[in-house]
Amino acid sequence: MDNSLNHIHNHDTQTTHGKSFALAIGLNIAFVIVEIVYGLIANSSALLADAGHNAGDVLGLVFAWAAAWMATIKPKGKYTYGLRKTTILASILNALLLFVAVGIIAWNAIEKLKNPEPVLGTQIIIVAAIGTIINTFTALLFLKGHKNDLNIKGAFLHMAADAVVSLGVVVTGLLINITGKLWIDPVTSFVIIFVIFWGTWKLFTASIDLALDAVPKHINYEKVKEFLQNKKGVKSIHDLHIWALSTSQVALSVHLYMPHETDNNFLAELQKELDHEFGIKHSTIQIENNEKYCETDC
């Protein structure tokens, strides 16, 4: 068999969630503004911290939506893979902005611990309760399809986490009203800061890995390798590479040493299996049936 190259291109199904993204972003931007305003009025660092958390997730939703749109742009000119990797760069920028926000929120909370100030617990409860409702509703927008699409899953998890954090702020307001202890507000801020930092650090490191063409975390390299080596007719494999085209699309290239002729449908079926088993939608496979290609690698 002659050397063969075959490619699979797949547009993201995320475009079907365009209305969900638009509604979620609109609602959360409005709520962030409300939280900032009432956080200043109520003198609550917990509300301001939650506003920072929600603002970061709004950016995450924007980037996820942009990823869905960019995935539909056909490659052209020198950008032979299109603009998909800009989503990875955007994720890094998102993480850096969130680190700055964490620093500002932490500074405010430290000042509140040093110099406690009166806090309007009832206003905190009302605003945070609204946030819990909005974030729960937003999470439900992405419930459909979150099991099959990483970007949609990310949006769902972000909003679900926001709902939990907002509920925590409601509890903070109740405790302040019941006990009158002003230190509860900045302490809650530090809990939220930890949640933001932990999630942001994972986002940052994952984005750096993708920028360096590391194997995406949800792909098991050894299992893919074993899967290919066990295919009928494959004697050995080499030059197996798996990398991210974007935050939601994975590519693979590999050389298969197959000394005997194979069925004409072999490549097409193999690519379908890679997509079904591992979610690898863009695969480039080269068949080699001459031993000279395998003198060092096989």
Secondary structure, DSSP 8 states (H G I E B T S, - for coil): ------------GGGGGHHHHHHHHHHHHHHHHHHHHHHHHTT-HHHHHHHHHHHHHHHHHHHHHHHHHHTTS--BTTBTTTTTTHHHHHHHHHHHHHHHHHHHHHHHHHHHHHS-----HHHHHHHHHHHHHHHHHHHHHTTTTTTT-HHHHHHHHHHHHHHHHHHHHHHHHHHHHHH--TTHHHHHHHHHHHHHHHHHHHHHHHHHHHHTT---TTS-HHHHHHHHHTSTT--EEEEEEEEESSSS-EEEEEEEE--S---TTHHHHHHHHHHHHH---EEEEEEE--GGGGTTT-
